[in-house]
């Protein structure tokens, strides 16, 4: 799995340190305030009509969208972590 995480504040990126390293997920950080990442961030967010950050798009191994996380109260990263924990617990 690949998680495209679009963020504008470094504190959002620091929250991802809570993701356990044993999860089989590659995290792609996309800083919307960076000139080189801005185009990719807007391309992803415009597919879903998302306006606020952070926005997370999770893709499966085939590149198909598995899940998106968006929240106006900045809890998208927390939602991703909970979803990963639930997914892991269902597989065991």
N, C-alpha and C positions, 0 to 999 in steps of 0.2 A: 504494500500500500504506500501511497505517496500523499502527504498532506501539504497542500499549498496554503501557507499562512500569510495573509496580507495584514500587515501591521503598520502603524505610524508612530508608535511609542515603544522605546526599548523595554519598558516595564512589561509589556505584553510578551516580548521575547523571553524575558527572565522567568516568567511564569511557566514556560515550557520545560524548565529544568525539573519540574515536578513529574514529567513523563518518565516513567521507569525505562531504563536503557534496554530492557529485555523485550520491549514491544517491537514487532516486526514492521516498523513504519519508518519511511524516509521523510524527513521534514524539510521542506523547501521554504525558506524565509524570503518573503517579498516585501521590501520596504517601499511603501507607496510614496514616501517623501524623497526617495532616491531617483535621480534622473534615469538611471539605467533600468530600474524595476517598475517605474511608473506605468509604462505602456502595458506591460504584462498584467499588472495589478488591475488596471481599469478594464482590460479585456475579460479577465475572469469575473470581476464584480459585475460588469454590465450584463453578463449572461443571466445573472440571478436577480438583477435589480437591487443589489446591495449598495448601501451608501456609507454606512458606518464601519469603523474598524474596531477590533480585528474581525476579519472574515476568513473562514477556513473551508477549503474544498478538499475532500478526501477522495482520491482516485484509487481504483483497484489495479491489479497487475496489468489489465488490458487497457488501461487509460480511461475507463468509463467512470463516471461520477458515482461514488458509493454513498456519500453523505456530505451535507454542507452544514456549517455552524455559523450562526449570526445572532448577535444579541445587542440590544441597545444599551445594556448595562454592563458591557465588557466581560460577560461571563462565557463567551464563545470558547475560550481556551479551557475553562473548567468543564464545559460540556464535552469537549473533545476528550479530555482525560477520563471523565466518567464513562463515555461511550467506549473508549479503549479498554477500560477495566471491565465493563460489562461484556464486551466481545471476548475478552480473554477468559472470563469466568464461564461463558457459555461453551467454549471450545474444550474446557477441561472437565 
